[in-house]
């Protein structure tokens, strides 16, 4: 049950819903709720899959681009695609950041980023964040000891 709650916390935190999973992850690592590597894998996987949902939603938004109520014109969307092709792919490495990370993953879907590249870059960012928290906790425990 502990691992399931971590997975869903990390998954939800990666979607556009306002949620955080870092504190739960840190708590579980510090209390040895499960082996740390397993906690890292569960949190990273849940967070990456939540971002995949964002990518998919962004992909589906494209179908509405020619509707009169759609907020961006075809020309603007094309300009955004060109900019994303130049800079945007690497911005996925910032998908771990609060506030801006989740919208970046939606925009990647809107602008048709290839899913394999998306998953690779987002996984690096998401697992990297939890790894830094993990290493920080290990360093803090070593200092206290």
N, C-alpha and C positions, 0 to 999 in steps of 0.2 A: 504494500500500500504506500509506503514511503517513496519508493521509486516512481510509482505512478503519479503521485502528487508532484514530484519534482519535474517529471516529463511534461505534465499538463501546465504547470507553472511556467516552464521555459517556453513551451509552445505558445501559450497565450501571450506571454511577454513579447514575442516576436511578431505578433499580429498588430493591427492598428488599435487594439484595445489597450487602455492604459494599465499596464501591469508590470511587475518587477519579479525577477526570479533569482537575482544575485544573492539576496539575503538568505533565501531558503537554501540555495546551493552552499553558501558559506557556512550556514548553521549545520547542514547535514555533514559537510566535510569535517567541521570542527568537533562534532559530536560522534563521529565515526558511525553514522547511520548505515553506511555500507562502505565497501572499499572505495577510496577516492577516485580511482580510475573508472570505476563503474558509474559513479556519480557524474564525473566529467563527461563520459560518453552519453549518458542519459540526457543531461542538461544540454549538451551541444547538439545532439540529434533532435531533441524537441524544439530547440530554438531555430535550428536550420529548417525543419519541416514547417514551422510557423511562418518563416519567411517565404517558403515555397508557396504557401497559401496566398500570401501577398502578391507574389509574382503571377500566380494564376488569375487572381482578381484583376490585376493590371492588364493581363492579356485579354480578358473578356471585356474590359472597358473599351478596348479598341473597336469593338463592333458598333459602338455608338458614336464613333467619330464624325459621321456624316449627318447626324441628327441636328436640327437647328438649335436645340437646347444644350448641345454639348459645349462645354466651356472653352475648348480650344479649336481653332480653325485647322483645316487640313494643312495649310501652309505653316502654321505655328508648330503643328505636330511634326512635320517634316524637318523643320529647323531644329526642334528638340532632338529628333532622331540623329541628325548630323552631329550635334554637340555631344550626344551620348556616345556615339561611335568614337568620337575623339577623346573624351574624358570620362564618360560615365561608367564604363566597365570597371575601372579601378576605384570608382567611388563606392562600389559594393564592399570594398574592404572597410568602409566606415559603417556598414550595416549593424555593427555592434553598438553604435552610439545611441544614447537616449535621444528622443525627439526626432532626430533626422534619419536615423537608421531604417525605421520601418517604411517611411515614404520612399526612400531610395529603392527599396525592394519592390514596391508597387510600380514605380516609374520604370524599373528594369523590365517588368512585364509589359507595360504600356508601350515601351519602345522596342519590344521584341528581342530582348537579349536572349541568346541561346541558353537553354536550360542547363546544359552541362557546365558551361562557363559560370553561369549564375550560381549553381550549387557549389562548385569548387571555391569560388571567391567568398561566398557567404559562409561556407563551412569554415574556411580559414579564419574569417573574422569572428564567428560565433565561438568556435572551439578555442580560439586565441584568447578571447575575453575570459572565458571560464578558466583557462589554464593560468592566466595571470592572477586571477583571484585565488586559485589553488596554491600557486607558488607563494603568493603573498601570505596566505594563511600558514604555510609551512615555515616561512621565514619568521613570522610573528611568534609561532609556537617555539621555534628554536631560540629566539631571543628571550622568551619568558623562562625557558628551562634552565 
